[in-house]
Amino acid sequence: MRIGELARRTHVSERSLRYYEKQGMLTAERTPGGHREYPEAAVDRVIRIQELFAAGLCSEKIVQLLPCMRDEDGGPSVRATPHLVAELTAERARIDRMIADLIRSRETLDEVIEAARLP
């Protein structure tokens, strides 16, 4: 499929897809006319990239992680290394801290809202 179709199917801009390719997260074949041609599996790959960005991972970490994941189900492959697992564990701990901070912020807002409602 061409880049426009991949963009439509994944709701990701063509510019982002080009960036993913430049960073080594996504690959495409080139037609004789120079157009990008993506395999069907690129849809799962782009969705996986978006999920990892949404989880707060940077592109450098995603490039390291993608070869260790199966796109179809997001499960691990045999290529995961202990070093990568340690880095991802640290990322997960960072996300847990962010979640805890957000929960505390929400609780504070709830208290302020409740106090403002009292007569």
Secondary structure, DSSP 8 states (H G I E B T S, - for coil): --HHHHHHHHT--HHHHHHHHHHTS---EE-TTS-EE--THHHHHHHHHHHHHHTT--HHHHHHHGGGB-TTT--B-TT--HHHHHHHHHHHHHHHHHHHHHHHHHHHHHHHHHHHH--
